[in-house]
């Protein structure tokens, strides 16, 4: 198609691939907003739900932990559940990015702006 244009044919192909990748990245960003993960602490007494983007969506706290003067314990459990949810969200986002790069034939460990 671009034989007489030297390397411009390859450049056009690369530009098309870059545009496709940009579209897939945008779609993945949207998808990460709807994927959820659940972090837990205290053997499930506190659960934090977050999107794969790391946005906290919900907390579920078993009422049995509100006994006596356990304020600090409750705070620690809540914080631990949120941190667990954030770690899982980050892991899920990395998994989705890995799938996308493999799909496009890029090295799995390639770091893309995200």
NORMOWO-V672640 format. One record per residue. RES is the residue in one letter. OMEGA is omega as a letter, one per 30 degrees, with the letter a starting at -180 (999 if undefined). NEAR is the number of other ideal C-beta (glycine too) atoms within 12 Angstrom. Layout:
{{RES:OMEGA:NEAR} {RES:OMEGA:NEAR}}
This chain:
{{X:a:10} {X:a:12} {X:a:9} {X:a:8} {X:l:12} {X:a:10} {X:a:12} {X:l:14} {X:l:15} {X:l:15} {X:l:14} {X:l:16} {X:l:16} {X:l:14} {X:l:14} {X:l:15} {X:l:17} {X:l:17} {X:l:15} {X:a:19} {X:l:24} {X:l:18} {X:l:16} {X:l:24} {X:l:25} {X:l:17} {X:l:17} {X:l:30} {X:l:23} {X:a:16} {X:a:22} {X:l:30} {X:a:21} {X:l:17} {X:a:26} {X:l:24} {X:a:33} {X:l:28} {X:a:34} {X:l:27} {X:l:29} {X:l:25} {X:l:13} {X:l:19} {X:l:25} {X:l:33} {X:l:30} {X:l:35} {X:a:26} {X:l:33} {X:l:28} {X:l:32} {X:l:26} {X:l:29} {X:a:21} {X:a:25} {X:a:24} {X:l:19} {X:l:23} {X:a:24} {X:l:24} {X:a:20} {X:a:10} {X:a:16} {X:l:25} {X:a:17} {X:l:12} {X:a:10} {X:a:8} {X:a:17} {X:a:13} {X:l:12} {X:l:21} {X:l:25} {X:l:18} {X:l:18} {X:l:31} {X:l:30} {X:l:21} {X:l:24} {X:l:35} {X:l:32} {X:l:22} {X:l:28} {X:l:35} {X:l:27} {X:l:23} {X:l:28} {X:l:31} {X:l:23} {X:a:21} {X:l:29} {X:l:30} {X:l:24} {X:l:21} {X:l:31} {X:l:31} {X:l:22} {X:a:19} {X:a:29} {X:l:23} {X:l:16} {X:a:17} {X:l:23} {X:l:12} {X:l:21} {X:a:12} {X:a:17} {X:a:11} {X:a:17} {X:l:12} {X:l:23} {X:a:10} {X:999:20}}
